Every structure is written in structure tokens, then in C-alpha cells.
């Protein structure tokens, strides 16, 4: 077996670019970095999206597309709606009978000065007062 024809295929190996080796090499003086400035300096690196000091596109556009997964309860002040304090037992249905609530509401929190006193009347686990969690 002859070892003399173990050469890489024609065109598969390129010469390395040796920069900064004089004007005769064609890559002297600025060493292929162009003129002066930030990018010509050693170790220069700009942030992704940098536009030369102009406000970048991703900061010019408004934020969009976030919806919190935390379901905040619908808050009812017992002092302003006295009918809730007069109920014998407090459930979702009884609150809906005295106060208009949207269909998407899944949790209710009762607040106000008399809310803690209503804790014993609550019969639904979806309803809380400012006293209990």
C-alpha cells in the first residue's frame, strides 16, 4: 500500500489568513478590521441588537404578550354592600343574589371593618375574608 498519495482532496484545505504581517500581504495596517472606531479595537464586542447609540428596535416597540397565571380574587367591601352582612350563610350563589358578579370570577375576598365577623357564615371555600386566607 502506497503512502505517498495521502493528500487532502483538491480545494478542501484553505490557507490560513495571517493578518497584520505587513502591507505586502494585503492584510497589513488595519489587519482586515477596517478603519478606526469601536469595532477596530481589540476585545470589542457589542450587545446583541446594538444600533450605534440609537434606541434599539426591541426597546422602541411596546412590551406585549404576558398574562399572569395568578388568579386574584374579586374584592367586595362589606361596608359598602350591607346586604352581604345580612345573609344567613355566605356562598357564591347567595352573594350573586344580592350583588352582580361577572361570570369569570372564581374567587371572592370580603374586606372591610365587619368582614372578620362574617368568617363563621362562609360556607364556600372559594370565599375568604381579610381575617382568614
C-alpha positions as CSV (number, residue, x, y, z in Angstrom):
1,X,0.0,0.0,0.0
2,X,1.5,3.3,-1.1
3,X,1.5,6.2,1.4
4,X,2.7,8.9,-0.9
5,X,-0.8,9.8,-2.2
6,X,-2.3,10.6,1.2
7,X,-3.0,14.2,0.4
8,X,-6.3,16.1,1.1
9,X,-8.7,16.4,-1.8
10,X,-8.1,19.4,-4.1
11,X,-9.9,22.5,-2.8
12,X,-10.7,21.1,0.6
13,X,-7.9,22.8,2.5
14,X,-7.6,26.6,2.5
15,X,-4.6,28.7,3.5
16,X,-5.0,30.4,6.9
17,X,-5.5,34.2,6.9
18,X,-2.3,35.7,8.5
19,X,-3.3,39.3,9.4
20,X,-1.0,42.1,10.5
21,X,2.1,40.9,8.6
22,X,2.9,44.0,6.6
23,X,1.4,45.8,3.6
24,X,2.7,43.2,1.1
25,X,0.4,40.5,2.5
26,X,-2.7,42.6,1.6
27,X,-3.8,42.3,5.2
28,X,-1.4,44.7,6.9
29,X,-2.0,48.1,8.6
30,X,-5.6,47.7,9.9
31,X,-5.4,43.9,9.8
32,X,-8.8,43.5,8.0
33,X,-10.6,45.4,10.7
34,X,-11.5,48.4,8.5
35,X,-10.9,51.9,9.9
36,X,-10.8,53.3,13.4
37,X,-13.5,53.0,16.0
38,X,-15.1,50.7,18.4
39,X,-15.1,47.6,16.2
40,X,-11.4,48.1,15.3
41,X,-10.3,47.8,18.9
42,X,-9.2,44.6,20.5
43,X,-11.7,42.8,22.6
44,X,-14.5,44.8,21.1
45,X,-18.0,43.3,21.5
46,X,-21.3,45.0,21.2
47,X,-24.5,43.8,22.8
48,X,-27.0,42.0,20.6
49,X,-29.3,44.5,18.9
50,X,-26.9,47.4,19.4
51,X,-27.5,50.2,16.9
52,X,-24.7,52.6,17.4
53,X,-26.4,54.5,20.2
54,X,-29.8,54.8,18.5
55,X,-32.6,53.3,20.6
56,X,-32.6,49.6,19.6
57,X,-35.7,48.2,17.8
58,X,-36.6,45.8,20.6
59,X,-36.7,48.7,23.1
60,X,-38.6,51.0,20.8
61,X,-41.5,48.5,20.5
62,X,-44.0,48.1,23.3
63,X,-44.0,45.1,25.6
64,X,-46.7,42.6,24.6
65,X,-47.8,39.1,25.4
66,X,-47.8,38.5,29.2
67,X,-50.7,37.1,31.2
68,X,-50.3,36.4,34.8
69,X,-51.3,32.9,35.9
70,X,-52.1,34.1,39.4
71,X,-55.8,34.3,39.9
72,X,-56.6,37.4,42.0
73,X,-59.9,37.3,43.9
74,X,-62.8,39.6,43.2
75,X,-62.8,42.0,46.2
76,X,-66.1,43.1,47.8
77,X,-66.2,45.8,50.6
78,X,-68.8,44.6,53.1
79,X,-69.2,48.2,54.4
80,X,-70.4,49.5,51.0
81,X,-72.7,46.4,50.3
82,X,-74.6,45.9,53.6
83,X,-76.8,43.1,52.1
84,X,-73.9,40.6,52.3
85,X,-73.5,41.2,56.0
86,X,-77.2,40.4,56.5
87,X,-77.1,37.0,54.7
88,X,-77.6,33.9,57.0
89,X,-74.9,31.9,55.1
90,X,-72.4,33.2,52.6
91,X,-71.9,31.2,49.3
92,X,-71.2,32.1,45.7
93,X,-74.9,31.8,44.9
94,X,-76.1,33.9,47.9
95,X,-73.6,36.7,47.0
96,X,-74.8,36.6,43.4
97,X,-78.4,37.1,44.6
98,X,-77.5,40.4,46.3
99,X,-74.5,41.7,44.2
100,X,-73.9,41.5,40.5
101,X,-70.7,39.4,39.7
102,X,-69.2,38.6,36.3
103,X,-69.1,35.0,35.1
104,X,-65.3,34.8,35.0
105,X,-65.0,35.4,38.8
106,X,-63.7,32.3,40.5
107,X,-62.7,33.6,43.9
108,X,-64.1,36.3,46.2
109,X,-62.5,38.2,49.1
110,X,-64.6,40.1,51.6
111,X,-62.9,43.1,53.1
112,X,-63.9,45.9,55.4
113,X,-64.4,46.5,59.1
114,X,-67.1,43.8,59.5
115,X,-65.5,41.2,57.3
116,X,-63.8,39.3,60.1
117,X,-67.2,38.8,61.9
118,X,-68.5,37.1,58.7
119,X,-65.9,34.3,58.7
120,X,-68.3,31.9,60.6
121,X,-71.1,32.4,58.0
122,X,-68.9,31.5,55.0
123,X,-69.8,28.0,53.6
124,X,-67.8,28.1,50.4
125,X,-64.0,27.5,50.2
126,X,-63.7,29.9,47.2
127,X,-64.7,32.8,49.5
128,X,-62.3,34.3,52.0
129,X,-62.3,37.3,54.3
130,X,-59.5,39.7,55.3
131,X,-59.2,37.8,58.5
132,X,-58.6,34.3,57.0
133,X,-56.7,33.2,54.0
